[in-house]
Amino acid sequence: MLKLGKYEFHSRLLLGTGKYPDYDTQKKAVTASETEILTFTVRRMNIFEKEQPNLLEQLDLKKYKLLPNTAGAKTAREAVRHAKLARASGLCDMIKVEVIGCSRTLLPDPVETLKATEELVKEGFTVLPYTSDDVVLAKRLEELGAHAIMPGAAPIGSGQGIINPAHLRFIIEQSNVPVIVDAGIGSPADAAYAMELGADGVLVNTAVSAAGNPVKMAEAMKLAVQAGRVGFKAGRIPIKRYATASSPMEGIVNS
Amino acid sequence: MKVRINGQLVEVPDTLATLTDMVNHFSLSDRILIVEVNGVIAEKQEYDSTTIKELDSIEVVHFVGGG
Protein backbone atom coordinates (compact mmCIF):
# COMPACT_ATOMS: atom_id res chain seq x y z
CA MET A 1 0.00 0.00 0.00
CA LEU A 2 1.16 3.49 -0.80
CA LYS A 3 0.31 5.80 2.11
CA LEU A 4 0.18 9.52 1.46
CA GLY A 5 -0.86 11.31 4.61
CA LYS A 6 -4.24 9.87 5.57
CA TYR A 7 -4.81 8.23 2.18
CA GLU A 8 -3.93 4.72 1.05
CA PHE A 9 -3.55 3.45 -2.50
CA HIS A 10 -3.03 0.09 -4.16
CA SER A 11 -1.53 1.58 -7.30
CA ARG A 12 1.91 3.15 -7.16
CA LEU A 13 1.55 4.85 -10.51
CA LEU A 14 0.39 8.47 -10.49
CA LEU A 15 -0.77 9.81 -13.82
CA GLY A 16 -0.66 13.35 -15.16
CA THR A 17 -3.51 14.57 -17.33
CA GLY A 18 -1.79 17.08 -19.61
CA LYS A 19 -1.18 17.03 -23.36
CA TYR A 20 -3.17 14.02 -24.55
CA PRO A 21 -4.09 13.92 -28.24
CA ASP A 22 -7.82 13.70 -27.45
CA TYR A 23 -10.25 13.00 -24.61
CA ASP A 24 -11.19 9.50 -25.71
CA THR A 25 -7.54 8.41 -25.76
CA GLN A 26 -7.00 10.04 -22.40
CA LYS A 27 -9.91 8.30 -20.75
CA LYS A 28 -8.76 4.94 -22.10
CA ALA A 29 -5.19 5.63 -20.96
CA VAL A 30 -6.38 6.51 -17.46
CA THR A 31 -8.32 3.23 -17.32
CA ALA A 32 -5.40 1.18 -18.70
CA SER A 33 -2.98 2.69 -16.17
CA GLU A 34 -5.17 1.52 -13.25
CA THR A 35 -3.96 4.61 -11.43
CA GLU A 36 -5.83 5.92 -8.41
CA ILE A 37 -4.23 9.37 -8.41
CA LEU A 38 -4.61 11.89 -11.21
CA THR A 39 -2.86 15.23 -11.31
CA PHE A 40 -4.55 18.38 -12.53
CA THR A 41 -3.76 22.05 -12.55
CA VAL A 42 -5.83 25.15 -11.80
CA ARG A 43 -6.43 27.62 -14.60
CA ARG A 44 -8.85 30.40 -15.43
CA MET A 45 -12.04 29.10 -16.98
CA ASN A 46 -13.17 30.55 -20.28
CA ILE A 47 -16.72 31.24 -19.17
CA PHE A 48 -17.71 32.42 -22.64
CA GLU A 49 -16.84 29.07 -24.23
CA LYS A 50 -18.51 26.73 -21.85
CA GLU A 51 -18.72 23.80 -24.20
CA GLN A 52 -15.03 22.97 -23.96
CA PRO A 53 -14.69 19.37 -22.74
CA ASN A 54 -13.30 18.98 -19.25
CA LEU A 55 -11.81 15.62 -18.29
CA LEU A 56 -12.45 16.04 -14.61
CA GLU A 57 -16.16 16.46 -15.18
CA GLN A 58 -16.25 13.20 -17.13
CA LEU A 59 -14.46 11.09 -14.53
CA ASP A 60 -15.99 8.93 -11.84
CA LEU A 61 -14.51 10.85 -8.92
CA LYS A 62 -15.16 7.98 -6.53
CA LYS A 63 -12.46 6.01 -8.34
CA TYR A 64 -9.71 8.62 -8.29
CA LYS A 65 -8.04 10.95 -5.84
CA LEU A 66 -7.14 14.28 -7.31
CA LEU A 67 -3.67 15.66 -6.91
CA PRO A 68 -3.76 19.24 -8.17
CA ASN A 69 -0.41 20.84 -8.78
CA THR A 70 0.63 24.45 -8.40
CA ALA A 71 2.23 24.60 -11.85
CA GLY A 72 2.56 28.15 -13.06
CA ALA A 73 3.53 29.42 -9.62
CA LYS A 74 6.89 31.12 -9.37
CA THR A 75 6.69 32.01 -5.70
CA ALA A 76 5.53 30.31 -2.53
CA ARG A 77 2.75 32.86 -2.28
CA GLU A 78 1.40 31.95 -5.72
CA ALA A 79 1.70 28.25 -4.96
CA VAL A 80 -0.30 28.67 -1.75
CA ARG A 81 -2.97 30.59 -3.65
CA HIS A 82 -3.24 27.82 -6.27
CA ALA A 83 -3.47 25.21 -3.53
CA LYS A 84 -6.23 27.05 -1.71
CA LEU A 85 -8.18 27.51 -4.93
CA ALA A 86 -7.86 23.79 -5.64
CA ARG A 87 -9.03 22.83 -2.17
CA ALA A 88 -12.00 25.17 -2.38
CA SER A 89 -13.38 22.86 -5.08
CA GLY A 90 -14.29 20.60 -2.18
CA LEU A 91 -12.80 17.68 -4.11
CA CYS A 92 -9.31 17.34 -2.69
CA ASP A 93 -6.85 18.37 -0.03
CA MET A 94 -3.73 16.87 -1.59
CA ILE A 95 -1.42 19.27 -3.35
CA LYS A 96 1.68 18.81 -5.46
CA VAL A 97 3.83 21.84 -4.72
CA GLU A 98 5.48 22.87 -7.96
CA VAL A 99 7.30 26.18 -7.90
CA ILE A 100 9.47 26.56 -10.97
CA GLY A 101 12.65 28.58 -10.66
CA CYS A 102 14.12 28.24 -14.14
CA SER A 103 12.08 28.56 -17.31
CA ARG A 104 14.47 26.57 -19.49
CA THR A 105 15.02 23.54 -17.28
CA LEU A 106 11.74 23.85 -15.35
CA LEU A 107 13.69 22.89 -12.26
CA PRO A 108 12.04 23.78 -8.98
CA ASP A 109 12.94 26.79 -6.86
CA PRO A 110 14.13 25.16 -3.63
CA VAL A 111 13.63 28.20 -1.40
CA GLU A 112 10.09 28.92 -2.55
CA THR A 113 9.24 25.20 -2.49
CA LEU A 114 10.32 25.02 1.15
CA LYS A 115 8.27 28.09 2.07
CA ALA A 116 5.18 26.84 0.26
CA THR A 117 5.49 23.39 1.80
CA GLU A 118 5.77 24.83 5.29
CA GLU A 119 2.72 27.01 4.87
CA LEU A 120 0.56 24.37 3.22
CA VAL A 121 1.38 21.81 5.91
CA LYS A 122 0.27 24.38 8.50
CA GLU A 123 -2.92 24.92 6.51
CA GLY A 124 -3.72 21.22 6.80
CA PHE A 125 -3.04 20.11 3.24
CA THR A 126 -1.57 16.74 2.30
CA VAL A 127 1.59 18.14 0.76
CA LEU A 128 3.72 16.50 -1.91
CA PRO A 129 6.53 18.82 -3.03
CA TYR A 130 8.17 18.38 -6.41
CA THR A 131 11.87 18.83 -5.79
CA SER A 132 15.26 18.28 -7.35
CA ASP A 133 17.37 15.24 -6.47
CA ASP A 134 19.03 17.11 -3.60
CA VAL A 135 19.20 14.90 -0.52
CA VAL A 136 19.46 17.69 2.03
CA LEU A 137 16.53 19.52 0.50
CA ALA A 138 14.47 16.32 0.70
CA LYS A 139 15.35 16.05 4.40
CA ARG A 140 14.36 19.65 4.99
CA LEU A 141 11.04 19.15 3.25
CA GLU A 142 10.35 16.10 5.36
CA GLU A 143 11.22 18.03 8.53
CA LEU A 144 8.68 20.68 7.53
CA GLY A 145 6.01 18.00 7.41
CA ALA A 146 5.80 17.08 3.72
CA HIS A 147 3.74 13.90 3.36
CA ALA A 148 5.87 12.64 0.47
CA ILE A 149 8.90 13.83 -1.45
CA MET A 150 8.74 13.98 -5.23
CA PRO A 151 12.24 14.26 -6.69
CA GLY A 152 12.52 14.64 -10.44
CA ALA A 153 14.25 11.94 -12.47
CA ALA A 154 15.17 14.52 -15.15
CA PRO A 155 13.75 17.84 -16.39
CA ILE A 156 9.95 17.84 -16.82
CA GLY A 157 8.78 16.38 -20.11
CA SER A 158 12.35 15.62 -21.23
CA GLY A 159 12.03 11.84 -21.23
CA GLN A 160 15.69 11.53 -20.25
CA GLY A 161 14.94 8.97 -17.57
CA ILE A 162 16.83 8.72 -14.31
CA ILE A 163 19.92 10.83 -14.78
CA ASN A 164 21.11 10.67 -11.18
CA PRO A 165 20.23 7.28 -9.71
CA ALA A 166 22.82 7.65 -6.95
CA HIS A 167 21.14 10.74 -5.53
CA LEU A 168 17.65 9.29 -5.91
CA ARG A 169 18.80 6.27 -3.95
CA PHE A 170 20.26 8.54 -1.24
CA ILE A 171 16.93 10.32 -0.97
CA ILE A 172 14.99 7.06 -0.85
CA GLU A 173 17.28 5.47 1.74
CA GLN A 174 17.12 8.34 4.20
CA SER A 175 13.47 9.28 3.76
CA ASN A 176 10.82 8.50 6.37
CA VAL A 177 8.01 9.54 4.05
CA PRO A 178 7.16 8.05 0.66
CA VAL A 179 9.34 9.06 -2.27
CA ILE A 180 7.61 9.40 -5.62
CA VAL A 181 9.84 9.86 -8.62
CA ASP A 182 8.28 12.63 -10.65
CA ALA A 183 9.20 14.19 -13.98
CA GLY A 184 11.57 13.17 -16.74
CA ILE A 185 10.55 9.50 -16.99
CA GLY A 186 10.69 8.46 -20.65
CA SER A 187 9.98 4.77 -20.85
CA PRO A 188 8.69 1.80 -18.83
CA ALA A 189 12.33 0.85 -18.18
CA ASP A 190 12.80 4.18 -16.40
CA ALA A 191 9.70 3.64 -14.28
CA ALA A 192 10.77 0.12 -13.36
CA TYR A 193 14.26 1.38 -12.53
CA ALA A 194 12.84 4.05 -10.22
CA MET A 195 10.86 1.40 -8.39
CA GLU A 196 13.87 -0.91 -8.25
CA LEU A 197 15.81 1.89 -6.60
CA GLY A 198 13.19 1.68 -3.87
CA ALA A 199 10.86 4.51 -4.82
CA ASP A 200 7.35 4.24 -3.40
CA GLY A 201 5.73 5.47 -6.58
CA VAL A 202 6.23 7.08 -9.97
CA LEU A 203 4.42 9.99 -11.54
CA VAL A 204 4.31 10.14 -15.33
CA ASN A 205 2.58 12.45 -17.73
CA THR A 206 4.34 13.17 -21.02
CA ALA A 207 5.84 9.67 -21.24
CA VAL A 208 2.26 8.40 -21.59
CA SER A 209 0.36 11.30 -23.15
CA ALA A 210 2.91 11.90 -25.93
CA ALA A 211 3.70 8.21 -26.57
CA GLY A 212 2.95 6.72 -29.98
CA ASN A 213 0.05 4.87 -28.37
CA PRO A 214 -0.80 6.47 -25.02
CA VAL A 215 -3.22 3.70 -24.02
CA LYS A 216 -0.65 0.94 -24.54
CA MET A 217 2.02 3.03 -22.83
CA ALA A 218 -0.26 3.59 -19.84
CA GLU A 219 -0.58 -0.16 -19.49
CA ALA A 220 3.17 -0.62 -19.93
CA MET A 221 3.86 1.93 -17.19
CA LYS A 222 1.45 0.14 -14.87
CA LEU A 223 3.26 -3.16 -15.44
CA ALA A 224 6.69 -1.52 -15.17
CA VAL A 225 5.86 0.04 -11.82
CA GLN A 226 4.52 -3.29 -10.56
CA ALA A 227 7.55 -5.21 -11.86
CA GLY A 228 10.00 -2.71 -10.43
CA ARG A 229 8.32 -2.81 -7.04
CA VAL A 230 8.28 -6.61 -6.86
CA GLY A 231 11.87 -6.68 -8.06
CA PHE A 232 12.89 -4.24 -5.33
CA LYS A 233 11.15 -6.36 -2.70
CA ALA A 234 12.79 -9.51 -4.08
CA GLY A 235 16.28 -7.98 -3.80
CA ARG A 236 18.49 -7.95 -6.83
CA ILE A 237 21.83 -9.77 -6.98
CA PRO A 238 25.05 -7.86 -6.43
CA ILE A 239 26.87 -6.81 -9.58
CA LYS A 240 30.07 -8.77 -10.21
CA ARG A 241 32.82 -7.94 -12.61
CA TYR A 242 33.28 -11.45 -13.96
CA ALA A 243 31.02 -14.34 -14.82
CA THR A 244 29.76 -17.01 -12.47
CA ALA A 245 28.28 -20.06 -14.15
CA SER A 246 24.59 -20.74 -13.64
CA SER A 247 24.93 -24.43 -14.51
CA PRO A 248 26.82 -26.90 -12.31
CA MET A 249 30.47 -27.50 -13.16
CA GLU A 250 30.28 -31.13 -11.95
CA GLY A 251 29.27 -33.99 -14.21
CA ILE A 252 29.90 -32.18 -17.43
CA VAL A 253 29.56 -34.67 -20.32
CA ASN A 254 32.76 -34.58 -22.27
CA SER A 255 35.22 -36.86 -23.99
CA MET B 1 -22.87 47.05 -14.07
CA LYS B 2 -19.34 46.17 -15.04
CA VAL B 3 -17.31 43.54 -13.22
CA ARG B 4 -13.86 42.22 -13.97
CA ILE B 5 -13.98 38.48 -14.64
CA ASN B 6 -10.63 36.71 -15.10
CA GLY B 7 -9.03 40.04 -15.84
CA GLN B 8 -11.58 41.12 -18.44
CA LEU B 9 -14.18 43.88 -17.92
CA VAL B 10 -17.61 42.37 -18.52
CA GLU B 11 -21.04 44.00 -18.55
CA VAL B 12 -23.53 42.02 -16.47
CA PRO B 13 -27.16 42.79 -15.58
CA ASP B 14 -27.62 45.02 -12.51
CA THR B 15 -30.03 42.39 -11.19
CA LEU B 16 -27.11 40.11 -10.32
CA ALA B 17 -26.87 40.56 -6.58
CA THR B 18 -24.98 37.52 -5.36
CA LEU B 19 -22.38 35.06 -6.54
CA THR B 20 -25.13 32.47 -6.96
CA ASP B 21 -26.88 34.87 -9.38
CA MET B 22 -23.70 35.33 -11.33
CA VAL B 23 -22.90 31.63 -11.56
CA ASN B 24 -26.44 31.01 -12.80
CA HIS B 25 -26.24 33.93 -15.25
CA PHE B 26 -23.26 32.32 -16.97
CA SER B 27 -24.89 28.84 -16.76
CA LEU B 28 -22.04 27.53 -14.63
CA SER B 29 -24.03 26.01 -11.77
CA ASP B 30 -23.35 22.42 -12.80
CA ARG B 31 -19.64 22.94 -13.44
CA ILE B 32 -16.73 22.06 -11.20
CA LEU B 33 -15.24 25.47 -10.53
CA ILE B 34 -13.83 27.72 -7.87
CA VAL B 35 -14.55 31.43 -7.51
CA GLU B 36 -12.48 34.14 -5.91
CA VAL B 37 -13.97 37.60 -5.32
CA ASN B 38 -11.54 40.46 -4.77
CA GLY B 39 -8.82 38.01 -3.82
CA VAL B 40 -10.95 36.05 -1.36
CA ILE B 41 -11.98 32.49 -2.18
CA ALA B 42 -15.71 31.97 -1.92
CA GLU B 43 -16.65 28.58 -0.52
CA LYS B 44 -19.69 26.96 -2.14
CA GLN B 45 -21.88 27.57 0.90
CA GLU B 46 -20.99 31.28 0.76
CA TYR B 47 -22.22 31.88 -2.80
CA ASP B 48 -25.69 33.00 -1.62
CA SER B 49 -24.28 35.48 0.87
CA THR B 50 -21.46 36.83 -1.32
CA THR B 51 -22.67 40.04 -2.92
CA ILE B 52 -21.42 41.31 -6.25
CA LYS B 53 -20.96 44.99 -6.89
CA GLU B 54 -19.65 47.28 -9.62
CA LEU B 55 -15.99 46.67 -10.57
CA ASP B 56 -15.56 43.64 -8.34
CA SER B 57 -12.68 41.48 -9.45
CA ILE B 58 -13.82 37.90 -9.91
CA GLU B 59 -11.66 34.91 -10.77
CA VAL B 60 -13.39 31.81 -12.06
CA VAL B 61 -11.02 28.88 -12.23
CA HIS B 62 -11.29 25.17 -12.85
CA PHE B 63 -9.15 22.06 -13.20
CA VAL B 64 -7.45 21.40 -16.49
CA GLY B 65 -5.01 18.74 -17.56
CA GLY B 66 -1.55 18.98 -16.05
CA GLY B 67 1.23 16.82 -14.72
Interface residues (C-beta under 8 A of the other chain):
Chain A: G16 T17 G18 K19 Y20 Q26 T39 F40 T41 V42 R43 R44 M45 I47 K50 N54 L55 L56 E57 L66 P68 N69 A71 K84 L85 A86 A88 S89 G90 L91 I156 G157 A183 L203 V204 N205 T206
Chain B: I5 N6 G7 F26 S27 L28 R31 I32 L33 I34 E36 I41 A42 E43 K44 E59 V60 V61 H62 F63 V64 G65 G66 G67
